[in-house]
Amino acid sequence: MSLQDDLNAVRRNLDELTRKVEQLERKAAGQPPAAGRDTPPGPSGMVSIPDTPYDSALWSDSDDEGLGARDRRAP
């Protein structure tokens, strides 16, 4: 394929994508939005994360990421 053929193929695909998006927009405009979608989360949807450190016991049996288990040696 030549560069011109590639560009023509990209242009056709882009045109088709544009048509499909326009169809979806028209279809979505005729339907009410689903509950809970396309709406920003309210204050009740916020999750607060405390600044206090985690309990170190949570990580007592975990592996060091990328290093493997503490009691084993690398090959």
N, C-alpha and C positions, 0 to 999 in steps of 0.2 A: 504494500500500500504506500502511496505517496503521501507527502505532507498535506497536500490539498484534499486527498480522499479522507485522511484522518480528520481534518478540520470540518469537512462536510458532514462526516458521521457525528462529530461532537455537536455541531449545529443542529442536526436533526434530533439528536437525543435531548438537547436542551429545549428545543421547541416542544417536543413531546412532554417533557417534564413540566414545562410552563403550562401547557394545556391541562395536564392532570391536576396541577395545583389549583388552577382556576376552577376546574370542576369540583374539587374538594371544597374550595371556599364557597362556591355557590350552594353546594349541598349542606355545608355547615351553617350557612346563613339562614337556611330555611328551617333549621331545627334548634330548639332551645338547648342551651349548654347543659351538659350532664351535671348532676349535683356534685359539688366538690371539685370541679375541674375549671380551669381558667379563672380561678378566683384566688387572690392573694391570701395567704394564711392569716388568720386573725390572731389576736394576742393569746387565745387559748391554745393555739397550735404551736406556740413557742415552747421549747424545752430548755430549761436553764441547766447549765453545767457548772458545778461548784468549782471554786479555785483551790479547794483543799486537795492535798496529794492523795493518790490512791493508796489503799492498804497494800503494803509490799507482799503480804501473804497471797494476794491474787496472782503474783508472778513467780511464786516459789518453784513450781514444777515446769515452767515454760522453757523452751529452747531459746537461745540467743539467735535472733533471725539472721540467717546467712552464715552462722558459725556452727550450727549443729548443737547437739546436746552437750551439756557441760561435762558429763562424765565419760565422753568418748573422744577419741582422737581422730583427726582427719587422716585419710589414707595417704 
